[in-house]
């Protein structure tokens, strides 16, 4: 669990799988019971968390590339 939470890209992939299974199960339950309210509450919350995790992964990737670029600029003599 700690590895998934520390690696932002792994967190995004895990959340995508969780969202897929959650939507599948939510759809089946909504179809069987006729009650859509649980699915309608779960879906937007899951999408919000997925977008947050994707932004976090993108931000960390951008910070790594910016840091590598800055280190490369310090190493090249002018």
C-alpha positions in Angstrom: 0.0 0.0 0.0 2.8 2.4 0.8 4.5 1.9 -2.6 1.2 2.7 -4.4 0.7 5.9 -2.4 4.4 7.0 -2.9 4.5 6.4 -6.6 2.1 8.8 -8.3 2.0 6.9 -11.6 1.2 3.7 -9.8 -1.6 5.5 -7.9 -3.2 6.7 -11.1 -3.2 3.2 -12.6 -4.6 1.8 -9.4 -7.4 4.4 -9.3 -8.2 3.8 -13.0 -8.7 0.1 -12.2 -10.7 0.9 -9.1 -12.9 3.3 -11.0 -13.5 0.7 -13.7 -14.5 -2.0 -11.2 -16.5 0.5 -9.1 -18.5 1.6 -12.1 -19.1 -1.9 -13.3 -20.3 -3.0 -9.9 -22.3 0.2 -9.4 -24.0 -0.3 -12.7 -24.9 -3.8 -11.9 -26.3 -2.9 -8.5 -28.2 0.0 -10.0 -29.6 -2.2 -12.7 -30.6 -4.9 -10.2 -32.1 -2.6 -7.5 -33.4 0.2 -9.7 -31.7 2.8 -7.4 -29.3 5.1 -9.2 -28.5 7.4 -6.3 -25.5 5.4 -5.0 -24.0 5.2 -8.5 -24.6 8.9 -9.1 -22.8 9.8 -5.9 -19.9 7.4 -6.5 -19.1 8.2 -10.1 -18.3 12.0 -9.8 -16.3 11.5 -6.6 -14.2 8.8 -8.3 -13.6 11.0 -11.3 -12.5 13.9 -9.0 -10.0 11.7 -7.2 -8.7 10.3 -10.5 -8.2 13.8 -11.9 -6.4 14.9 -8.7 -4.1 11.8 -8.9 -3.3 12.5 -12.6 -2.4 16.1 -11.9 -0.2 15.0 -9.0 1.6 12.5 -11.3 2.0 15.2 -14.1 3.3 17.7 -11.6 5.9 15.2 -10.2 7.0 14.3 -13.7 7.4 17.9 -14.7 9.4 18.6 -11.5 11.8 15.8 -12.3 12.3 16.9 -15.9 12.8 20.5 -14.8 15.3 19.4 -12.2 17.2 17.3 -14.7 17.3 20.3 -17.2 18.6 22.6 -14.5 21.3 20.1 -13.5 22.3 19.7 -17.1 22.6 23.5 -17.5 24.8 23.7 -14.5 27.2 21.1 -15.9 27.6 22.6 -19.3 30.4 25.3 -19.4 29.4 28.5 -21.0 
